[in-house]
Amino acid sequence: MDKPPSNPERVYYSIGEVARLFNVNTSLIRFWEKEFDLIRPHKNKKGNRQFTPKDVDNFHKIFHLVKERGYTLQGAKDKLKEQPESLDRDFEIYKTLEKLKEFLTVLKKQL
């Protein structure tokens, strides 16, 4: 899974860009959009989905629960509703650890 580009000026991501970030099909993005209330992309005049950075973060949370931790869709929905604060905290810790892992990998290659 690629990490979202760190461009603070970026307002929207296309469905294709989001799919590439997580190495999934666009159909999974559309499916999870219907299943989870957290993902609510804007749609332009053509009807193309435009995902905000917040949508991408929410998709990352869902991806982490379902694909990496093995939750069922219902289990992920329950976790997101019942414990949003602890999930946000755990997710921030996870992202920090991923950055640390990336840094250490680069450092190892330089040695």
C-alpha positions as CSV (number, residue, x, y, z in Angstrom):
1,M,0.0,0.0,0.0
2,D,1.4,3.4,-1.0
3,K,1.1,6.3,1.4
4,P,-1.0,9.3,0.4
5,P,1.1,12.0,-1.1
6,S,1.9,14.7,1.4
7,N,0.6,17.7,-0.5
8,P,-1.3,20.0,1.9
9,E,-2.8,22.0,-1.0
10,R,-4.4,18.9,-2.6
11,V,-8.2,19.1,-2.1
12,Y,-9.5,16.1,-4.0
13,Y,-8.3,12.6,-5.2
14,S,-9.9,10.7,-7.9
15,I,-11.2,7.2,-7.3
16,G,-8.4,5.8,-9.4
17,E,-5.8,7.6,-7.3
18,V,-7.3,6.3,-4.1
19,A,-7.4,2.8,-5.6
20,R,-3.7,3.0,-6.5
21,L,-2.8,4.3,-3.0
22,F,-4.2,1.1,-1.5
23,N,-3.5,-1.3,-4.4
24,V,-7.2,-2.2,-4.8
25,N,-9.8,-2.1,-7.5
26,T,-12.0,0.9,-7.9
27,S,-15.0,-1.4,-7.4
28,L,-13.8,-2.0,-3.8
29,I,-13.7,1.8,-3.2
30,R,-17.3,2.1,-4.5
31,F,-18.5,-0.9,-2.5
32,W,-17.0,0.4,0.8
33,E,-18.4,3.9,0.0
34,K,-21.9,2.3,0.1
35,E,-21.1,0.2,3.1
36,F,-19.5,2.8,5.4
37,D,-20.9,6.2,6.2
38,L,-17.4,7.6,6.9
39,I,-16.6,7.7,3.2
40,R,-18.6,10.4,1.5
41,P,-16.8,11.7,-1.6
42,H,-18.0,14.8,-3.4
43,K,-19.3,14.3,-7.0
44,N,-18.5,16.7,-9.7
45,K,-21.0,17.6,-12.5
46,K,-20.0,14.5,-14.5
47,G,-20.7,12.3,-11.4
48,N,-17.0,11.5,-10.8
49,R,-16.1,10.8,-7.2
50,Q,-13.7,13.3,-5.6
51,F,-12.2,12.1,-2.3
52,T,-11.0,14.5,0.3
53,P,-7.8,13.8,2.4
54,K,-10.3,13.0,5.2
55,D,-12.0,10.4,3.0
56,V,-8.6,8.9,2.3
57,D,-7.8,8.7,6.0
58,N,-11.2,7.1,6.7
59,F,-10.6,4.6,3.9
60,H,-7.2,3.9,5.4
61,K,-8.9,3.1,8.8
62,I,-11.3,0.7,7.1
63,F,-8.6,-0.9,5.0
64,H,-6.5,-1.4,8.2
65,L,-9.4,-3.0,10.1
66,V,-10.6,-5.2,7.3
67,K,-7.5,-6.1,5.2
68,E,-4.8,-5.9,7.8
69,R,-6.5,-6.9,11.1
70,G,-9.0,-9.3,9.6
71,Y,-12.2,-7.7,10.8
72,T,-15.5,-8.6,9.0
73,L,-17.3,-5.6,7.4
74,Q,-19.8,-5.7,10.3
75,G,-17.0,-5.9,12.9
76,A,-15.3,-2.9,11.3
77,K,-18.5,-0.9,11.3
78,D,-19.1,-1.7,14.9
79,K,-15.5,-0.8,15.9
80,L,-15.8,2.5,14.0
81,K,-19.1,3.4,15.7
82,E,-18.3,2.1,19.2
83,Q,-14.7,3.2,19.7
84,P,-13.9,6.0,17.3
85,E,-11.5,7.8,19.7
86,S,-9.5,4.8,20.5
87,L,-9.4,3.8,16.9
88,D,-8.2,7.3,15.9
89,R,-5.4,7.0,18.5
90,D,-4.4,3.5,17.5
91,F,-4.5,4.6,13.8
92,E,-2.2,7.6,14.5
93,I,0.2,5.2,16.4
94,Y,0.1,2.8,13.4
95,K,0.9,5.6,10.9
96,T,3.8,6.8,13.1
97,L,5.2,3.2,13.3
98,E,4.9,2.9,9.5
99,K,6.9,6.1,9.1
100,L,9.5,4.8,11.5
101,K,9.6,1.5,9.6
102,E,10.1,3.4,6.3
103,F,12.9,5.5,7.9
104,L,14.7,2.4,9.3
105,T,14.4,0.6,6.0
106,V,16.1,3.6,4.2
107,L,18.7,3.7,6.9
108,K,19.5,0.0,6.6
109,K,19.9,0.4,2.8
110,Q,22.4,3.2,3.4
111,L,24.6,1.1,5.7
